[in-house]
């Protein structure tokens, strides 16, 4: 049986590619995909009409706000999370357990019990921040699989790389590898 994938995205460049780059390929491979996005990413997706397209594609609402206590969860049980694209800020918060929005809450609650893949969509300036190596080390120590490094996302200076396609094939490959290990 294929996995139910919780795709969690933040407001990073490439979020507008989410449907075609990640969600559709996962569904074509037989997965159920449930999306949760940060409030800012939700605004970006609303502005472009992508939230509606993603909801139609998955058959599930794209969450960006918490539900009320008397409401049932609109998403099925998640077997594996993919956080992509994920900002430097969201990566830092996740590494510290700060769950200040629905997207981070879903990941923080699951990080020790559900496999998590994170693609930090960062640049060279983010990586030079003195706390960055600690954030990466904390996530690795928690068992998070990072799609990170020169082999998948060479770091560029801010605004120097131009438009880039995110490493969707590497992310999908990581999902397939984790899924194979589950069976």
Phi, psi and omega in degrees: 000135181284159185278157167266117185259126172268106176268126182236126185231150175241176186280075177238155175306135182105346179299333178289347177266359189305315184298306184283328185279327187231308188294309181299314177300323178293318178295319178298335178273003175098003181277153166270136181237127176242127185254138171228134182229157175294159179305319179294317177298322177301318177297318178298315181293325176296316183298326182266354183082003182290329180300315180297316180296320179293319178296319178296319181294317184272337185077012181229151176293149174269111185276141171220351180235151177292156177274162176284153183304331182270004180261142174286153177293135180278355183247148175288172175300133183268133177267334186200137178253144171234117176259103183197137344290152186232123184287166175299318180298313179294324177297314179298314180298316179300317181296334181261358180076025180271113184249073186261012171206171185298321181297312179291326178299314180303316181287315182298323179289338188250350194303329182264354186237342182234136178302139182229131174246133180232129171251101176283110182273083187238170176243180184298326179294319177300315183292338177279346180301130187304331181277346186304311181302325178293320178299314180297316180296320178298316180295316178299318179297332178277359179091009178289134175270120182262133170264090192203138177131165184300334181288335180243333182207081178300131182285137178238160175292154180307135177059018181257339187274339185075186180297138181224143172277134181290160184281058182304317180301322179293323179293314179297320177299319178296321176299312182298321179295314178295321179296318179297324179288338179284332187273000000 
